[in-house]
């Protein structure tokens, strides 16, 4: 029987991204206000074209921080795609669950190495997975649903640990 799970998580914006978005809006408003002085000159059509560019640039800047990750599990193979502003999609990772050394609930405060944080930045329901890539151990932090973790466990039962299964991983 084929197993297919697909799940999309939205990444929570951090303070830096929120600040950049706010500064982009403020800068756009200042430029639009400044352009009002030139609206009734012979260059008014050029000013309107610049205004349209400023509004479009602010829109692109603000929506650029709308990031989602799509987790796709197909018969033991996991693909993780990054979706930016629902316009652009890029494959970030692709591997088999059999390549994992361990998959377990994420514990804050632990020291993880070479971390790929491909989750929501909400670590309460997060899992981590340790795998080898290019000869180095890497740690994936992600937020899959319980159904996906259980499906992963069917393909790699010794390495996938559910919440509350064992205390010391």
Buried (B, 14 or more C-beta within 10 A) or exposed (E): EEBEBEBEBEBEBEEEBEEBBEEBEEBBEEBBEEBEEBEEEEEEEEBEEBBEEBEEBBEEBBEBBBBBBBBBBEEBBBBBBBBBBEEEEEEEBEBEBEBBEBBBBBEEEEEBEEEBBBBBEEBEBBBBBBBEEEEEEBBBBBBBEEEBBBBBBEBBEEBBBBEEEEEEE
